[in-house]
Amino acid sequence: MPPFPLPPSLEDLQQKLTTALRPWDRSVQFWVRAADIYSSYKVCQLRTTFVKDREKQEAMWERQHEHAAEKLYSLCTDLGGLFLKFAQIVGKPDLAPAAWVRRLVTLCDKAPSTPFPVVCRILEEELGQNFSDLFERFDVEPVGSASIAQVHRARLRSAKIDVAVQHPGVQHLMMVDIRNLQAFVLLLQKTDIKFDLFSLTKEAEKQIGYEFDFLREAEAMEKIRLFLHANNKKVPVLVPRAIHSMVTRKVLIMDFISGIPILNLGNEIARRGIDPDGNVAAMAKQKILKNLTLAYGQMILKSGFFHADPHPGNILICKDSEASRVA
């Protein structure tokens, strides 16, 4: 006679309850915060109608953008997930007020990280081996945590590698987030926006779904890496090589490339004793921009297959003497 199953522990029940309630909690937080930001803009809109001076109106709107940027930053950092993706898209000068761009551009790798024991469990389940048998060394703290995954440094067969591990449950939460965002956009279209923003969110829903398949991402990385190696040798743009025998839908292991996040380039230039606003720094930045532009020109015009997510968190500047190599 088989033994009776043990009753679930208090910790298990708490974890299951937290998981079940998390989508509801996120939805409530989103709507409360979105309503707060929206209403503040409507109040500002009303106040400016009583001000005739154009410069004063612009100053009022600038203060409102600064105020809203802080609230939007808090929403994105607290909820993470899709809203970090939203920050990457909206945080561009051609899409959002300058105050938003200044605040949101720093959100590239600020997502909450998954606890290390959970990371170990995911790696064991995905790769089918005990964690202790997988790596020679594995850094407990991630070097970065983004909306879908976090990255750890490790060593495999004496070689440095980066290990990307998908956050558990993130796909379901992102789908909850995008449904809330779509409902909010429909509301805006009825009250304020005079163009079809909802269709953009539907396309975003489709494209974001692809990002949860790291097997697909590894294939795309390899295709671009081989193309640039063969066709763009004069421009030093590097793409990490995926270790395909250790890639699953939720785990992506690739070669380690040492580099400086592009947003930290100014600090690195200053650390070397160079004026970040001087001519030498300007020439280095211009060379980086040229390399990226040439690489994208090759990908788009010659290959037709290109990296479509070039936000600052996806670009590293390699640490050579000219600070011009891009990964």
GURODREN-540460 format. One record per residue (C-alpha): residue number from 1; x, y negated, z negated. Coordinates in steps of 0.001 Angstrom, whole numbers, plus 500000, padded with zeros to 6 digits. Example, Ala and Ser with C-alpha at 12.3 -4.5 7.8 and 13.67 -1.06 7.14 Angstrom:
<rec><nr>1</nr><x>512300</x><y>504500</y><z>492200</z></rec>
<rec><nr>2</nr><x>513670</x><y>501060</y><z>492860</z></rec>
This chain:
<rec><nr>1</nr><x>500000</x><y>500000</y><z>500000</z></rec>
<rec><nr>2</nr><x>501566</x><y>496663</y><z>501044</z></rec>
<rec><nr>3</nr><x>502194</x><y>494142</y><z>498290</z></rec>
<rec><nr>4</nr><x>499846</x><y>491227</y><z>497908</z></rec>
<rec><nr>5</nr><x>501282</x><y>488060</y><z>499485</z></rec>
<rec><nr>6</nr><x>502617</x><y>485573</y><z>497004</z></rec>
<rec><nr>7</nr><x>500542</x><y>482430</y><z>496587</z></rec>
<rec><nr>8</nr><x>502043</x><y>479361</y><z>498233</z></rec>
<rec><nr>9</nr><x>504243</x><y>477247</y><z>496015</z></rec>
<rec><nr>10</nr><x>503332</x><y>473714</y><z>495020</z></rec>
<rec><nr>11</nr><x>506084</x><y>472416</y><z>497323</z></rec>
<rec><nr>12</nr><x>504640</x><y>474346</y><z>500283</z></rec>
<rec><nr>13</nr><x>501162</x><y>473006</y><z>499619</z></rec>
<rec><nr>14</nr><x>502499</x><y>469474</y><z>499274</z></rec>
<rec><nr>15</nr><x>504427</x><y>469777</y><z>502549</z></rec>
<rec><nr>16</nr><x>501380</x><y>471129</y><z>504408</z></rec>
<rec><nr>17</nr><x>499160</x><y>468394</y><z>502992</z></rec>
<rec><nr>18</nr><x>501687</x><y>465714</y><z>503955</z></rec>
<rec><nr>19</nr><x>501945</x><y>467110</y><z>507487</z></rec>
<rec><nr>20</nr><x>498163</x><y>467240</y><z>507865</z></rec>
<rec><nr>21</nr><x>497616</x><y>463689</y><z>506597</z></rec>
<rec><nr>22</nr><x>500554</x><y>462053</y><z>508365</z></rec>
<rec><nr>23</nr><x>498721</x><y>461301</y><z>511651</z></rec>
<rec><nr>24</nr><x>495855</x><y>459666</y><z>509727</z></rec>
<rec><nr>25</nr><x>498266</x><y>457623</y><z>507633</z></rec>
<rec><nr>26</nr><x>500116</x><y>456430</y><z>510753</z></rec>
<rec><nr>27</nr><x>496863</x><y>455474</y><z>512453</z></rec>
<rec><nr>28</nr><x>495725</x><y>453415</y><z>509467</z></rec>
<rec><nr>29</nr><x>499122</x><y>451706</y><z>509176</z></rec>
<rec><nr>30</nr><x>499195</x><y>450909</y><z>512889</z></rec>
<rec><nr>31</nr><x>495730</x><y>449359</y><z>512998</z></rec>
<rec><nr>32</nr><x>496212</x><y>447313</y><z>509826</z></rec>
<rec><nr>33</nr><x>499540</x><y>445914</y><z>511025</z></rec>
<rec><nr>34</nr><x>498474</x><y>445425</y><z>514646</z></rec>
<rec><nr>35</nr><x>495364</x><y>443557</y><z>513504</z></rec>
<rec><nr>36</nr><x>497528</x><y>441352</y><z>511279</z></rec>
<rec><nr>37</nr><x>499872</x><y>440425</y><z>514148</z></rec>
<rec><nr>38</nr><x>497007</x><y>439906</y><z>516596</z></rec>
<rec><nr>39</nr><x>495001</x><y>437711</y><z>514224</z></rec>
<rec><nr>40</nr><x>498061</x><y>435554</y><z>513480</z></rec>
<rec><nr>41</nr><x>498393</x><y>434822</y><z>517208</z></rec>
<rec><nr>42</nr><x>494707</x><y>433945</y><z>517490</z></rec>
<rec><nr>43</nr><x>495048</x><y>431556</y><z>514541</z></rec>
<rec><nr>44</nr><x>498099</x><y>429952</y><z>516156</z></rec>
<rec><nr>45</nr><x>496198</x><y>429660</y><z>519435</z></rec>
<rec><nr>46</nr><x>493382</x><y>427848</y><z>517636</z></rec>
<rec><nr>47</nr><x>495742</x><y>425527</y><z>515749</z></rec>
<rec><nr>48</nr><x>497590</x><y>424456</y><z>518897</z></rec>
<rec><nr>49</nr><x>494327</x><y>423268</y><z>520472</z></rec>
<rec><nr>50</nr><x>494293</x><y>420438</y><z>517915</z></rec>
<rec><nr>51</nr><x>497852</x><y>419361</y><z>518796</z></rec>
<rec><nr>52</nr><x>498319</x><y>417231</y><z>521909</z></rec>
<rec><nr>53</nr><x>502105</x><y>416885</y><z>521852</z></rec>
<rec><nr>54</nr><x>503648</x><y>419529</y><z>524140</z></rec>
<rec><nr>55</nr><x>506894</x><y>419834</y><z>522177</z></rec>
<rec><nr>56</nr><x>505023</x><y>420322</y><z>518907</z></rec>
<rec><nr>57</nr><x>502910</x><y>423024</y><z>520530</z></rec>
<rec><nr>58</nr><x>506029</x><y>424836</y><z>521731</z></rec>
<rec><nr>59</nr><x>507580</x><y>424589</y><z>518264</z></rec>
<rec><nr>60</nr><x>504431</x><y>426072</y><z>516724</z></rec>
<rec><nr>61</nr><x>504486</x><y>428975</y><z>519170</z></rec>
<rec><nr>62</nr><x>508180</x><y>429568</y><z>518536</z></rec>
<rec><nr>63</nr><x>507549</x><y>429791</y><z>514774</z></rec>
<rec><nr>64</nr><x>504683</x><y>432192</y><z>515468</z></rec>
<rec><nr>65</nr><x>506911</x><y>434396</y><z>517660</z></rec>
<rec><nr>66</nr><x>509563</x><y>434471</y><z>514918</z></rec>
<rec><nr>67</nr><x>506952</x><y>435378</y><z>512302</z></rec>
<rec><nr>68</nr><x>505410</x><y>438081</y><z>514502</z></rec>
<rec><nr>69</nr><x>508826</x><y>439478</y><z>515432</z></rec>
<rec><nr>70</nr><x>509547</x><y>440229</y><z>511775</z></rec>
<rec><nr>71</nr><x>506213</x><y>442012</y><z>511360</z></rec>
<rec><nr>72</nr><x>506691</x><y>443933</y><z>514595</z></rec>
<rec><nr>73</nr><x>510196</x><y>444928</y><z>513507</z></rec>
<rec><nr>74</nr><x>508797</x><y>446268</y><z>510227</z></rec>
<rec><nr>75</nr><x>506058</x><y>448187</y><z>512054</z></rec>
<rec><nr>76</nr><x>508581</x><y>449827</y><z>514394</z></rec>
<rec><nr>77</nr><x>511099</x><y>450708</y><z>511677</z></rec>
<rec><nr>78</nr><x>508498</x><y>452031</y><z>509232</z></rec>
<rec><nr>79</nr><x>506527</x><y>454125</y><z>511728</z></rec>
<rec><nr>80</nr><x>509341</x><y>455019</y><z>514122</z></rec>
<rec><nr>81</nr><x>508398</x><y>457478</y><z>516857</z></rec>
<rec><nr>82</nr><x>506679</x><y>455892</y><z>519827</z></rec>
<rec><nr>83</nr><x>507040</x><y>452433</y><z>518345</z></rec>
<rec><nr>84</nr><x>510825</x><y>452616</y><z>518618</z></rec>
<rec><nr>85</nr><x>510320</x><y>453444</y><z>522292</z></rec>
<rec><nr>86</nr><x>507957</x><y>450497</y><z>522481</z></rec>
<rec><nr>87</nr><x>510645</x><y>448269</y><z>520965</z></rec>
<rec><nr>88</nr><x>513176</x><y>449444</y><z>523570</z></rec>
<rec><nr>89</nr><x>510772</x><y>448588</y><z>526390</z></rec>
<rec><nr>90</nr><x>509372</x><y>445325</y><z>525039</z></rec>
<rec><nr>91</nr><x>512689</x><y>444069</y><z>523652</z></rec>
<rec><nr>92</nr><x>513813</x><y>442724</y><z>527035</z></rec>
<rec><nr>93</nr><x>513996</x><y>439043</y><z>528047</z></rec>
<rec><nr>94</nr><x>511680</x><y>439485</y><z>531036</z></rec>
<rec><nr>95</nr><x>508903</x><y>441119</y><z>529003</z></rec>
<rec><nr>96</nr><x>508727</x><y>439444</y><z>525603</z></rec>
<rec><nr>97</nr><x>509334</x><y>436154</y><z>523771</z></rec>
<rec><nr>98</nr><x>512988</x><y>435467</y><z>522975</z></rec>
<rec><nr>99</nr><x>512318</x><y>435827</y><z>519230</z></rec>
<rec><nr>100</nr><x>511008</x><y>439362</y><z>519808</z></rec>
<rec><nr>101</nr><x>514010</x><y>440277</y><z>521933</z></rec>
<rec><nr>102</nr><x>516506</x><y>439058</y><z>519326</z></rec>
<rec><nr>103</nr><x>514822</x><y>441130</y><z>516613</z></rec>
<rec><nr>104</nr><x>513894</x><y>444289</y><z>518501</z></rec>
<rec><nr>105</nr><x>517142</x><y>444776</y><z>520413</z></rec>
<rec><nr>106</nr><x>518796</x><y>446125</y><z>517244</z></rec>
<rec><nr>107</nr><x>516337</x><y>449031</y><z>516929</z></rec>
<rec><nr>108</nr><x>518129</x><y>451482</y><z>519252</z></rec>
<rec><nr>109</nr><x>519129</x><y>454046</y><z>516629</z></rec>
<rec><nr>110</nr><x>517242</x><y>453017</y><z>513491</z></rec>
<rec><nr>111</nr><x>514699</x><y>455844</y><z>513253</z></rec>
<rec><nr>112</nr><x>514427</x><y>457739</y><z>509946</z></rec>
<rec><nr>113</nr><x>516649</x><y>460814</y><z>510046</z></rec>
<rec><nr>114</nr><x>515536</x><y>464409</y><z>509525</z></rec>
<rec><nr>115</nr><x>516949</x><y>465965</y><z>506298</z></rec>
<rec><nr>116</nr><x>520004</x><y>468165</y><z>506812</z></rec>
<rec><nr>117</nr><x>518370</x><y>471431</y><z>505573</z></rec>
<rec><nr>118</nr><x>515638</x><y>470967</y><z>508183</z></rec>
<rec><nr>119</nr><x>518279</x><y>470331</y><z>510859</z></rec>
<rec><nr>120</nr><x>519992</x><y>473600</y><z>509887</z></rec>
<rec><nr>121</nr><x>516716</x><y>475499</y><z>510136</z></rec>
<rec><nr>122</nr><x>515931</x><y>474069</y><z>513573</z></rec>
<rec><nr>123</nr><x>519395</x><y>474965</y><z>514874</z></rec>
<rec><nr>124</nr><x>519124</x><y>478519</y><z>513567</z></rec>
<rec><nr>125</nr><x>515640</x><y>479001</y><z>515034</z></rec>
<rec><nr>126</nr><x>516532</x><y>477502</y><z>518405</z></rec>
<rec><nr>127</nr><x>519977</x><y>479081</y><z>518866</z></rec>
<rec><nr>128</nr><x>519260</x><y>482412</y><z>517173</z></rec>
<rec><nr>129</nr><x>522300</x><y>482452</y><z>514883</z></rec>
<rec><nr>130</nr><x>523139</x><y>481627</y><z>511294</z></rec>
<rec><nr>131</nr><x>524177</x><y>478017</y><z>510930</z></rec>
<rec><nr>132</nr><x>527547</x><y>479011</y><z>509417</z></rec>
<rec><nr>133</nr><x>528355</x><y>481017</y><z>512564</z></rec>
<rec><nr>134</nr><x>527501</x><y>478283</y><z>515044</z></rec>
<rec><nr>135</nr><x>530083</x><y>475564</y><z>514400</z></rec>
<rec><nr>136</nr><x>533602</x><y>475198</y><z>513044</z></rec>
<rec><nr>137</nr><x>532593</x><y>471886</y><z>511481</z></rec>
<rec><nr>138</nr><x>529343</x><y>469941</y><z>511318</z></rec>
<rec><nr>139</nr><x>528885</x><y>466415</y><z>509956</z></rec>
<rec><nr>140</nr><x>525945</x><y>466298</y><z>507552</z></rec>
<rec><nr>141</nr><x>525150</x><y>462643</y><z>508220</z></rec>
<rec><nr>142</nr><x>523903</x><y>461855</y><z>511740</z></rec>
<rec><nr>143</nr><x>525771</x><y>459224</y><z>513753</z></rec>
<rec><nr>144</nr><x>522437</x><y>457956</y><z>515030</z></rec>
<rec><nr>145</nr><x>518735</x><y>458682</y><z>514804</z></rec>
<rec><nr>146</nr><x>516387</x><y>457608</y><z>517582</z></rec>
<rec><nr>147</nr><x>512690</x><y>458050</y><z>518238</z></rec>
<rec><nr>148</nr><x>512847</x><y>461665</y><z>519438</z></rec>
<rec><nr>149</nr><x>516086</x><y>463117</y><z>518079</z></rec>
<rec><nr>150</nr><x>519140</x><y>462486</y><z>515952</z></rec>
<rec><nr>151</nr><x>522766</x><y>463189</y><z>516819</z></rec>
<rec><nr>152</nr><x>525414</x><y>464864</y><z>514668</z></rec>
<rec><nr>153</nr><x>529144</x><y>465180</y><z>515310</z></rec>
<rec><nr>154</nr><x>530491</x><y>468722</y><z>515191</z></rec>
<rec><nr>155</nr><x>533357</x><y>470918</y><z>516354</z></rec>
<rec><nr>156</nr><x>532972</x><y>473997</y><z>518546</z></rec>
<rec><nr>157</nr><x>535919</x><y>476135</y><z>519640</z></rec>
<rec><nr>158</nr><x>538320</x><y>473339</y><z>518609</z></rec>
<rec><nr>159</nr><x>536480</x><y>470790</y><z>520758</z></rec>
<rec><nr>160</nr><x>534507</x><y>467803</y><z>519479</z></rec>
<rec><nr>161</nr><x>530837</x><y>467858</y><z>520421</z></rec>
<rec><nr>162</nr><x>527630</x><y>465925</y><z>519845</z></rec>
<rec><nr>163</nr><x>524558</x><y>467855</y><z>518706</z></rec>
<rec><nr>164</nr><x>521139</x><y>466303</y><z>519400</z></rec>
<rec><nr>165</nr><x>518332</x><y>467821</y><z>517328</z></rec>
<rec><nr>166</nr><x>514698</x><y>466925</y><z>517929</z></rec>
<rec><nr>167</nr><x>512748</x><y>465640</y><z>514932</z></rec>
<rec><nr>168</nr><x>510155</x><y>468255</y><z>513872</z></rec>
<rec><nr>169</nr><x>506579</x><y>467388</y><z>514774</z></rec>
<rec><nr>170</nr><x>507605</x><y>464253</y><z>516656</z></rec>
<rec><nr>171</nr><x>505758</x><y>465161</y><z>519861</z></rec>
<rec><nr>172</nr><x>502382</x><y>465430</y><z>518113</z></rec>
<rec><nr>173</nr><x>502953</x><y>462172</y><z>516228</z></rec>
<rec><nr>174</nr><x>503942</x><y>460349</y><z>519418</z></rec>
<rec><nr>175</nr><x>500756</x><y>461489</y><z>521110</z></rec>
<rec><nr>176</nr><x>498779</x><y>460143</y><z>518131</z></rec>
<rec><nr>177</nr><x>500698</x><y>456868</y><z>518404</z></rec>
<rec><nr>178</nr><x>500108</x><y>456462</y><z>522122</z></rec>
<rec><nr>179</nr><x>496369</x><y>457078</y><z>521742</z></rec>
<rec><nr>180</nr><x>496248</x><y>454304</y><z>519137</z></rec>
<rec><nr>181</nr><x>498288</x><y>452028</y><z>521387</z></rec>
<rec><nr>182</nr><x>495999</x><y>452743</y><z>524340</z></rec>
<rec><nr>183</nr><x>492921</x><y>451901</y><z>522272</z></rec>
<rec><nr>184</nr><x>494561</x><y>448638</y><z>521156</z></rec>
<rec><nr>185</nr><x>495483</x><y>447773</y><z>524751</z></rec>
<rec><nr>186</nr><x>491894</x><y>448343</y><z>525892</z></rec>
<rec><nr>187</nr><x>490775</x><y>445930</y><z>523176</z></rec>
<rec><nr>188</nr><x>493297</x><y>443323</y><z>524357</z></rec>
<rec><nr>189</nr><x>492161</x><y>443712</y><z>527964</z></rec>
<rec><nr>190</nr><x>488598</x><y>442895</y><z>526925</z></rec>
<rec><nr>191</nr><x>489583</x><y>439821</y><z>524913</z></rec>
<rec><nr>192</nr><x>492864</x><y>438308</y><z>526120</z></rec>
<rec><nr>193</nr><x>494813</x><y>440169</y><z>528827</z></rec>
<rec><nr>194</nr><x>493675</x><y>439792</y><z>532421</z></rec>
<rec><nr>195</nr><x>495702</x><y>442618</y><z>533997</z></rec>
<rec><nr>196</nr><x>495676</x><y>446414</y><z>533792</z></rec>
<rec><nr>197</nr><x>498037</x><y>447228</y><z>530935</z></rec>
<rec><nr>198</nr><x>496170</x><y>450447</y><z>530117</z></rec>
<rec><nr>199</nr><x>497428</x><y>452157</y><z>533286</z></rec>
<rec><nr>200</nr><x>500988</x><y>451437</y><z>532185</z></rec>
<rec><nr>201</nr><x>500365</x><y>453148</y><z>528857</z></rec>
<rec><nr>202</nr><x>498918</x><y>456177</y><z>530680</z></rec>
<rec><nr>203</nr><x>502046</x><y>456426</y><z>532824</z></rec>
<rec><nr>204</nr><x>504189</x><y>456003</y><z>529710</z></rec>
<rec><nr>205</nr><x>502282</x><y>458889</y><z>528110</z></rec>
<rec><nr>206</nr><x>503171</x><y>461091</y><z>531080</z></rec>
<rec><nr>207</nr><x>506841</x><y>460096</y><z>531184</z></rec>
<rec><nr>208</nr><x>507411</x><y>460326</y><z>527430</z></rec>
<rec><nr>209</nr><x>506096</x><y>463883</y><z>527523</z></rec>
<rec><nr>210</nr><x>509084</x><y>464865</y><z>529663</z></rec>
<rec><nr>211</nr><x>511529</x><y>463628</y><z>527030</z></rec>
<rec><nr>212</nr><x>510679</x><y>466443</y><z>524627</z></rec>
<rec><nr>213</nr><x>512226</x><y>469028</y><z>526965</z></rec>
<rec><nr>214</nr><x>515996</x><y>468959</y><z>526417</z></rec>
<rec><nr>215</nr><x>516480</x><y>471705</y><z>529021</z></rec>
<rec><nr>216</nr><x>515147</x><y>469278</y><z>531605</z></rec>
<rec><nr>217</nr><x>517327</x><y>466494</y><z>530218</z></rec>
<rec><nr>218</nr><x>520455</x><y>468667</y><z>530381</z></rec>
<rec><nr>219</nr><x>519766</x><y>469448</y><z>534046</z></rec>
<rec><nr>220</nr><x>519334</x><y>465742</y><z>534797</z></rec>
<rec><nr>221</nr><x>522557</x><y>464877</y><z>532938</z></rec>
<rec><nr>222</nr><x>524509</x><y>467445</y><z>534936</z></rec>
<rec><nr>223</nr><x>523073</x><y>466262</y><z>538239</z></rec>
<rec><nr>224</nr><x>524024</x><y>462647</y><z>537540</z></rec>
<rec><nr>225</nr><x>527422</x><y>463614</y><z>536094</z></rec>
<rec><nr>226</nr><x>528398</x><y>465606</y><z>539199</z></rec>
<rec><nr>227</nr><x>527091</x><y>462910</y><z>541539</z></rec>
<rec><nr>228</nr><x>529044</x><y>460104</y><z>539862</z></rec>
<rec><nr>229</nr><x>532176</x><y>462248</y><z>539688</z></rec>
<rec><nr>230</nr><x>532000</x><y>462930</y><z>543426</z></rec>
<rec><nr>231</nr><x>530769</x><y>459570</y><z>544707</z></rec>
<rec><nr>232</nr><x>531762</x><y>456923</y><z>542215</z></rec>
<rec><nr>233</nr><x>535368</x><y>457681</y><z>541320</z></rec>
<rec><nr>234</nr><x>536474</x><y>454049</y><z>541489</z></rec>
<rec><nr>235</nr><x>533985</x><y>453065</y><z>538805</z></rec>
<rec><nr>236</nr><x>534754</x><y>454674</y><z>535420</z></rec>
<rec><nr>237</nr><x>531255</x><y>455570</y><z>534258</z></rec>
<rec><nr>238</nr><x>531205</x><y>458799</y><z>532271</z></rec>
<rec><nr>239</nr><x>528299</x><y>461157</y><z>531582</z></rec>
<rec><nr>240</nr><x>528659</x><y>463808</y><z>528840</z></rec>
<rec><nr>241</nr><x>528756</x><y>467442</y><z>529963</z></rec>
<rec><nr>242</nr><x>525997</x><y>469552</y><z>528435</z></rec>
<rec><nr>243</nr><x>526978</x><y>472969</y><z>527062</z></rec>
<rec><nr>244</nr><x>524150</x><y>474816</y><z>528802</z></rec>
<rec><nr>245</nr><x>524528</x><y>478047</y><z>526831</z></rec>
<rec><nr>246</nr><x>523594</x><y>476046</y><z>523704</z></rec>
<rec><nr>247</nr><x>520716</x><y>473960</y><z>525047</z></rec>
<rec><nr>248</nr><x>517048</x><y>474627</y><z>524265</z></rec>
<rec><nr>249</nr><x>513886</x><y>472530</y><z>524462</z></rec>
<rec><nr>250</nr><x>514684</x><y>471048</y><z>521030</z></rec>
<rec><nr>251</nr><x>518505</x><y>471168</y><z>520860</z></rec>
<rec><nr>252</nr><x>520998</x><y>469527</y><z>523224</z></rec>
<rec><nr>253</nr><x>524723</x><y>470093</y><z>522685</z></rec>
<rec><nr>254</nr><x>527185</x><y>468101</y><z>524794</z></rec>
<rec><nr>255</nr><x>530788</x><y>466986</y><z>524987</z></rec>
<rec><nr>256</nr><x>531796</x><y>464236</y><z>522578</z></rec>
<rec><nr>257</nr><x>532739</x><y>460903</y><z>524164</z></rec>
<rec><nr>258</nr><x>534353</x><y>458361</y><z>521866</z></rec>
<rec><nr>259</nr><x>533031</x><y>454872</y><z>522330</z></rec>
<rec><nr>260</nr><x>531639</x><y>451654</y><z>520899</z></rec>
<rec><nr>261</nr><x>527892</x><y>450929</y><z>521047</z></rec>
<rec><nr>262</nr><x>527471</x><y>448160</y><z>523580</z></rec>
<rec><nr>263</nr><x>525741</x><y>445951</y><z>520992</z></rec>
<rec><nr>264</nr><x>528920</x><y>446140</y><z>518856</z></rec>
<rec><nr>265</nr><x>531212</x><y>445053</y><z>521694</z></rec>
<rec><nr>266</nr><x>531564</x><y>441501</y><z>520387</z></rec>
<rec><nr>267</nr><x>532676</x><y>442743</y><z>516956</z></rec>
<rec><nr>268</nr><x>535187</x><y>445129</y><z>518546</z></rec>
<rec><nr>269</nr><x>536649</x><y>442351</y><z>520696</z></rec>
<rec><nr>270</nr><x>536995</x><y>440134</y><z>517602</z></rec>
<rec><nr>271</nr><x>538622</x><y>443014</y><z>515691</z></rec>
<rec><nr>272</nr><x>541322</x><y>443106</y><z>518362</z></rec>
<rec><nr>273</nr><x>542065</x><y>439446</y><z>517752</z></rec>
<rec><nr>274</nr><x>540320</x><y>438185</y><z>520887</z></rec>
<rec><nr>275</nr><x>537823</x><y>435327</y><z>520887</z></rec>
<rec><nr>276</nr><x>534419</x><y>436957</y><z>521655</z></rec>
<rec><nr>277</nr><x>533369</x><y>433748</y><z>523432</z></rec>
<rec><nr>278</nr><x>536654</x><y>433220</y><z>525278</z></rec>
<rec><nr>279</nr><x>537714</x><y>433893</y><z>528856</z></rec>
<rec><nr>280</nr><x>539320</x><y>437289</y><z>528153</z></rec>
<rec><nr>281</nr><x>536137</x><y>438595</y><z>526526</z></rec>
<rec><nr>282</nr><x>534037</x><y>437164</y><z>529355</z></rec>
<rec><nr>283</nr><x>536180</x><y>438989</y><z>531924</z></rec>
<rec><nr>284</nr><x>535858</x><y>442288</y><z>530017</z></rec>
<rec><nr>285</nr><x>532069</x><y>441911</y><z>529784</z></rec>
<rec><nr>286</nr><x>531886</x><y>441044</y><z>533473</z></rec>
<rec><nr>287</nr><x>533857</x><y>444170</y><z>534339</z></rec>
<rec><nr>288</nr><x>531519</x><y>446347</y><z>532264</z></rec>
<rec><nr>289</nr><x>528497</x><y>444806</y><z>533982</z></rec>
<rec><nr>290</nr><x>530091</x><y>445355</y><z>537398</z></rec>
<rec><nr>291</nr><x>530814</x><y>449011</y><z>536619</z></rec>
<rec><nr>292</nr><x>527242</x><y>449633</y><z>535491</z></rec>
<rec><nr>293</nr><x>525799</x><y>447794</y><z>538494</z></rec>
<rec><nr>294</nr><x>527924</x><y>449754</y><z>540965</z></rec>
<rec><nr>295</nr><x>527054</x><y>453053</y><z>539294</z></rec>
<rec><nr>296</nr><x>523337</x><y>452276</y><z>539395</z></rec>
<rec><nr>297</nr><x>523613</x><y>451127</y><z>542996</z></rec>
<rec><nr>298</nr><x>525179</x><y>454479</y><z>543880</z></rec>
<rec><nr>299</nr><x>522538</x><y>456445</y><z>541984</z></rec>
<rec><nr>300</nr><x>519529</x><y>454544</y><z>543317</z></rec>
<rec><nr>301</nr><x>520576</x><y>453902</y><z>546923</z></rec>
<rec><nr>302</nr><x>522650</x><y>456985</y><z>547671</z></rec>
<rec><nr>303</nr><x>521268</x><y>459707</y><z>545422</z></rec>
<rec><nr>304</nr><x>517721</x><y>458557</y><z>544716</z></rec>
<rec><nr>305</nr><x>518079</x><y>460204</y><z>541294</z></rec>
<rec><nr>306</nr><x>519044</x><y>457820</y><z>538509</z></rec>
<rec><nr>307</nr><x>519165</x><y>457273</y><z>534756</z></rec>
<rec><nr>308</nr><x>515922</x><y>455427</y><z>534027</z></rec>
<rec><nr>309</nr><x>516438</x><y>454606</y><z>530333</z></rec>
<rec><nr>310</nr><x>519485</x><y>452291</y><z>530166</z></rec>
<rec><nr>311</nr><x>518659</x><y>450653</y><z>526830</z></rec>
<rec><nr>312</nr><x>521649</x><y>449617</y><z>524634</z></rec>
<rec><nr>313</nr><x>521448</x><y>452774</y><z>522500</z></rec>
<rec><nr>314</nr><x>522296</x><y>454874</y><z>525552</z></rec>
<rec><nr>315</nr><x>525457</x><y>452995</y><z>526520</z></rec>
<rec><nr>316</nr><x>528885</x><y>453309</y><z>524902</z></rec>
<rec><nr>317</nr><x>532021</x><y>451391</y><z>525812</z></rec>
<rec><nr>318</nr><x>535017</x><y>453716</y><z>525757</z></rec>
<rec><nr>319</nr><x>537955</x><y>452620</y><z>523630</z></rec>
<rec><nr>320</nr><x>540615</x><y>452065</y><z>526270</z></rec>
<rec><nr>321</nr><x>542822</x><y>449011</y><z>526566</z></rec>
<rec><nr>322</nr><x>540464</x><y>447115</y><z>528859</z></rec>
<rec><nr>323</nr><x>537197</x><y>448021</y><z>527114</z></rec>
<rec><nr>324</nr><x>535751</x><y>448646</y><z>530557</z></rec>
<rec><nr>325</nr><x>534874</x><y>452327</y><z>530670</z></rec>
<rec><nr>326</nr><x>531217</x><y>453074</y><z>530145</z></rec>
<rec><nr>327</nr><x>529645</x><y>456319</y><z>528886</z></rec>
